[in-house]
Amino acid sequence: MDLGPKAEIDQTEVRGVERPRLQLVGLAAVTKVASKQKEENMLSKLIVCAATAATLMSGVAFAQSSTVNGAAGGAVTGAIVGGPVGAAVGGVAGAIVGTAIDPPPQKVVTYVREAPAPSARVVVKEKVVVGQPLPETVVVTPIPDDPTYAYAVVNDERVIVEPSSRKVIQVIK
């Protein structure tokens, strides 16, 4: 029994003009069409996922979101792209991105800008990166008015850190 795709061409007259018409015949032909549609659907989802990832990563660079906004946005995007499982994965990913980019209050930034630099220059080999902890050799100084933040001057850059994890929250230029 041959289930391979078959095609029949016949002449069909439409408004007085004869045109060839291709007609797919058989179960295999219908399956092939359905498979092609699934493939195109998956490609569309892949493109949407790539665009979503690019959007989320640009958020890290601009530091304009919070944990709650990141989780909510990630869940909505994930639900659109991947249904319930996508919502769960997107929510977690959004929360992680949101946590990494939660900016400190302006009064903390102002304090760190105006604080006197330490007398000894601190230089480390590693590049200072937002979201990564400072090396243990770097001394961090708590912010007096807001102990949830601390700062350090490393490689001639002032950085705001989370004191317990030493994670860099913002590099002040």
C-alpha positions as MATLAB code, in Angstrom:
seq = 'MDLGPKAEIDQTEVRGVERPRLQLVGLAAVTKVASKQKEENMLSKLIVCAATAATLMSGVAFAQSSTVNGAAGGAVTGAIVGGPVGAAVGGVAGAIVGTAIDPPPQKVVTYVREAPAPSARVVVKEKVVVGQPLPETVVVTPIPDDPTYAYAVVNDERVIVEPSSRKVIQVIK';
ca = [
       0.000    0.000    0.000;
       1.631    3.238   -1.150;
       0.899    6.251    1.071;
       3.362    8.590   -0.651;
       2.153   12.012   -1.729;
       0.394   12.036   -5.052;
      -0.786   14.901   -7.164;
      -3.257   15.101   -9.947;
      -3.356   17.940  -12.420;
      -6.572   18.706  -14.207;
      -7.850   21.609  -16.208;
     -10.380   23.839  -14.493;
     -12.289   26.532  -16.267;
     -12.621   29.696  -14.214;
     -14.515   32.576  -15.834;
     -13.891   31.256  -19.290;
     -10.129   30.715  -18.821;
      -8.674   27.231  -18.445;
      -6.103   26.938  -15.693;
      -4.221   23.921  -14.433;
      -5.176   22.897  -10.884;
      -3.019   20.795   -8.575;
      -4.914   18.495   -6.293;
      -3.184   16.556   -3.503;
      -4.474   13.045   -3.065;
      -4.031   10.609   -0.204;
      -3.408   10.592    3.538;
       0.338   11.099    3.176;
      -0.198   14.329    1.242;
      -2.464   15.722    3.974;
       0.075   14.682    6.615;
       2.841   16.399    4.691;
       0.857   19.649    4.554;
       0.120   19.455    8.309;
       3.804   18.770    9.026;
       4.811   21.827    6.992;
       2.371   23.987    8.979;
       3.803   22.703   12.280;
       7.323   23.456   11.052;
       6.335   27.025   10.141;
       4.616   27.422   13.534;
       7.747   26.271   15.375;
       9.882   28.676   13.345;
       7.538   31.523   14.296;
       7.812   30.575   17.976;
      11.602   30.438   17.709;
      11.698   33.933   16.226;
       9.386   35.261   18.958;
      11.557   33.617   21.646;
      14.715   35.168   20.188;
      13.080   38.589   20.086;
      11.874   38.163   23.671;
      15.340   37.169   24.857;
      16.852   40.195   23.117;
      14.265   42.442   24.756;
      14.934   41.013   28.213;
      18.690   41.328   27.794;
      18.387   44.947   26.689;
      16.588   45.533   29.978;
      19.694   44.433   31.835;
      21.764   46.995   29.980;
      19.397   49.868   30.668;
      18.553   48.902   34.277;
      14.976   50.177   34.155;
      12.931   47.368   35.685;
      12.362   45.685   39.021;
      11.942   42.111   40.207;
       8.148   42.284   40.179;
       7.966   43.906   36.758;
      10.519   41.439   35.408;
       8.590   38.428   36.722;
       5.247   39.709   35.436;
       6.615   40.633   32.020;
       8.459   37.337   31.697;
       5.354   35.342   32.651;
       3.159   37.149   30.123;
       5.700   36.764   27.336;
       6.295   33.127   28.242;
       2.553   32.399   28.252;
       2.143   33.910   24.797;
       5.049   31.940   23.368;
       4.852   28.637   25.192;
       1.562   28.374   27.083;
       1.508   27.472   30.799;
       5.028   26.034   30.834;
       6.314   29.114   29.027;
       4.620   31.314   31.629;
       6.423   29.525   34.458;
       9.808   29.659   32.731;
       9.297   33.269   31.629;
       8.296   34.324   35.140;
      11.451   32.846   36.655;
      13.680   34.310   33.950;
      11.989   37.702   34.281;
      12.432   37.692   38.051;
      16.133   36.928   37.684;
      16.582   39.726   35.166;
      14.456   42.067   37.307;
      16.559   41.327   40.386;
      19.773   41.971   38.508;
      18.634   45.408   37.383;
      16.771   46.786   40.415;
      18.419   50.241   40.736;
      19.256   51.818   44.102;
      17.471   54.998   45.268;
      18.806   58.302   43.971;
      19.944   59.408   47.450;
      22.249   56.350   47.597;
      23.707   57.158   44.175;
      24.270   60.778   45.219;
      25.967   59.721   48.470;
      28.345   57.361   46.622;
      29.216   60.053   44.042;
      30.048   62.581   46.757;
      31.731   60.279   49.282;
      35.476   60.808   49.690;
      37.660   58.297   47.883;
      39.763   55.983   50.050;
      43.391   56.944   50.556;
      44.673   53.652   49.125;
      43.851   52.853   45.493;
      42.151   49.451   44.982;
      42.908   47.599   41.762;
      41.618   44.149   40.824;
      42.368   42.074   37.734;
      38.739   41.122   37.150;
      36.439   43.546   35.376;
      33.741   45.007   37.627;
      30.422   43.715   36.265;
      26.862   44.432   37.402;
      25.384   41.296   38.944;
      28.761   39.771   39.865;
      30.247   39.895   43.371;
      33.329   41.935   44.200;
      36.411   39.954   45.280;
      36.766   39.391   49.043;
      39.904   41.562   49.045;
      37.860   44.694   48.256;
      36.613   46.587   51.302;
      32.980   47.705   51.016;
      31.668   50.633   53.072;
      28.017   50.660   54.212;
      25.816   53.641   53.297;
      24.948   55.308   56.657;
      21.367   56.301   55.752;
      20.554   53.026   53.954;
      22.395   49.932   55.259;
      20.853   47.758   52.532;
      23.539   49.245   50.243;
      27.305   49.627   50.441;
      29.905   51.064   48.090;
      33.503   50.659   47.046;
      35.956   52.366   44.720;
      37.571   49.726   42.512;
      39.789   50.360   39.479;
      38.927   54.066   39.824;
      35.208   53.288   39.484;
      32.634   53.860   42.205;
      30.305   50.890   42.583;
      27.186   50.307   44.653;
      26.927   46.797   46.083;
      24.561   44.634   48.106;
      26.563   44.154   51.345;
      25.701   40.536   52.238;
      26.417   39.053   48.793;
      28.883   41.767   47.634;
      27.002   41.718   44.315;
      27.539   44.856   42.205;
      24.229   46.661   41.700;
      25.435   49.708   39.785;
      28.661   51.165   38.437;
      28.651   54.953   38.645;
      30.333   56.631   35.721;
];
